[in-house]
Amino acid sequence: MRNFFHVLWRVITFPFRLVFGILAFPFRAIYRFNKFLNTEPEEHPIADVFSDLVSNTDTRQMLWEQVEALRFHILRAVIVLSISVIAAFWVAQDVMEFLAIPIEGLEKLQAIQVTEEIGVFMRVAMMVGIAVAFPWIAMEAWLFAAPGLRPREKKFGLMGIPLATILFLTGMAFTYYVLLPAALPFLGSFTKISQFWAAKEYFAFVTGLMIWIGIFFEFPLVIFVLSSMGIVQPKFLAEQWRIAVVIIAVLAAAVTPTIDPVNMGLVMLPMILLYFISIGFSYIAYAGRRQKNDGDEAAADGESAG
C-alpha cells in the first residue's frame, strides 16, 4: 500500500518536478561549470607516471582513461567537422566563385581530369567546414586538457577559444587579400607562356595556403598560453630566433604548394613576423605569471607570519 501511494505521489508531482528541473537546469549547469573552472587538478608528475606504468595498476588505468577521453573528444570533433562539411555543400559553389575572383572567375580555369570538378568542390567544402567547425574543435581540445590545468590556466584557455577562431579566420583573410594578389600576378607573368590553369591545381594552391596560414596565425596565442603556464620563457624565444627562422623556412617549403622561392618567401614573411609578435606576447604572459607568483608568495608569507 505504501508503494502504491509513493508511485501515485510521483505521478502527481511529475509535471511540477519536470518544470522545476527545466528551470533549474541552467543554474545547475552554471554552478557545475564554475566549480569545474576553479577546481585544482591532482598533481601527477610525468616522471612518476612513467615509472609507475609497469608496477601500478591505478596508473595504467588512469592512462587508459585519458586515452579513452581523447578518443571521445576526437570523435565528437570529427562528427561536428563532418556535419560542417556536409552543410558547406550548399555554399561551396559560391565560395568557389569568390576564390576565383583574383583570376577573373571560374571561366579562366579548366578541368582536365574526369573527377576534377567534384574533387575541387569537395576540397572547397572541406575548407569551409574546417573554418566553421574550428571553434568546436578548439573547445574539444580545451575540454580534454582542462582537467589537468590550474584554474587560471583553464580560464585563459577558455578565453582563447574565440580569439583562436578570430586568428584562424584572420590568417585565411590575410592569405586571400594580401598574399594571393601579390603571388598570382607574378606567377602568371613570369614567362611568356600562356596561362591555362587547371582548377585542381589552382584550388589546391589557394585552399592549402589559406588553411596553413590560418593555422600559423595561431602561433602567438599558443606561445602566450604556454608562457602563462611557465612552459616557455620569452628569453629563450628571443635568443633562438635564428634557429626559429630556419625552422620557419623548412615549414614554409613544406606547406607551399609550388617549389618557387617567391611563394616560399610570401609564406615565410608573415610567419617570421608572427614569431616576433609571439615573443612580445610571451613577455606579457611571463610578466603576469611572475606577478601572480610574487603575490601568492607574499600572501603565504603573511599567513605564516600571522
Secondary structure, DSSP 8 states (H G I E B T S, - for coil): -HHHHHHHHHHHHHHHHHHHHHHHHHHHHHHHHHHHHT-------HHHHHHHTTT-HHHHHHHHHHHHHHHHHHHHHHHHHHHHHHHTHHHHHHHHHHHTGGGTSGGG-B--STTHHHHHHHHHHHHHHHHHHHHHHHHHHHHHHGGGS-HHHHHHHHHHHHHHHHHHHHHHHHIIIIIHHHHHHHHHSSSSS----BHHHHHHHHHHHHHHHHHHTTHHHHHHHHHHTTSS-HHHHHHTHHHHHHHHHHHHHHH-SS--HHHHHHHHHHHHHHHHHHHHHHHHHHHHHHHHHHHHHHHHHHHHH-
